[in-house]
Amino acid sequence: MERSHDALTMQMLHWIEQGKPSYSEVLEVWKSTCPRLTIWEDACADGFVDSAAGMSGMVSLTEKGRSFLSRQSPPA
């Protein structure tokens, strides 16, 4: 069964993959204080993303994150 926020997780992972954002950009756009909408925090805990040290460090997808996208994306 899919988690209720998998669609948002996919949207965030696609956004990271296409734009190569910095850690501070990701936090600005995706960090939430809502305990029911923890897309960034869950992606980190699930091992979908990796980031270089510091607020200006680039965020990228891990192999697990890319695999999640390929499993969840509809066939072309």
N, C-alpha and C positions, 0 to 999 in steps of 0.2 A: 504494500500500500504506500502510495506517495505521501510525503509530508505535505501539510497544507500550504507551505510556503516554497515548495520546490520550484514553482514558476518564477518567483522572485529571485531565488538562488540562481536559476539558469540565466535570468536577465542580467544579474550582477556579473556572473562569470563571463558571459558574452561581452559585456561592457569592458571588463578587465582585459580580456583577450584582444579586443580590437584597439583599445586606447593606450595600453601600457601606462596606467596612472601611477602617481606617487602614493605612498601610504597616506599622506595627509589628504589628498584628493579623495581617496576611497573612504576615509573616515568622514569627511565632510558630506559625502553623498549617501553613504550606506550605514553609518553607525546610527543606532537607534537606542532610545532610552525606554522604549516600550518592551516589557518582558515577553510579549507575545509576537514580536516582530524583530527577531535577532538574526537577520540575514547574514551580515558580516561576521558576527561572532560565531554563528553556526558553521559558516564556510571555513573559518579558521580551525574550529574544533574538529571538523570533518576532514581536515587535511586537504582541502580543495585549492588553497592559495598559499603563496609564499611571498615574503617581502624582504628586501634588503634592509639593513639597519638604518634607523633614523626616519624622521618624518618625510624626508625627501627621497627615501629609498623607493625603488620601483616595486610594484606589486605584480606578480605573475601567477599563472595557474600551475599547479603541480600536475603530474601525470594523472593522479586521482581526479583532479578537477576537470582535466580534459576528457577523461574517460566518462565522468558523470555527464558532461555536456553531450558527448556522442551517444550515450545510452538514452538520454532524455529528449534529444532533438528529433523532430519528425523526419522521416526519410525524405530525401530531395526528389 
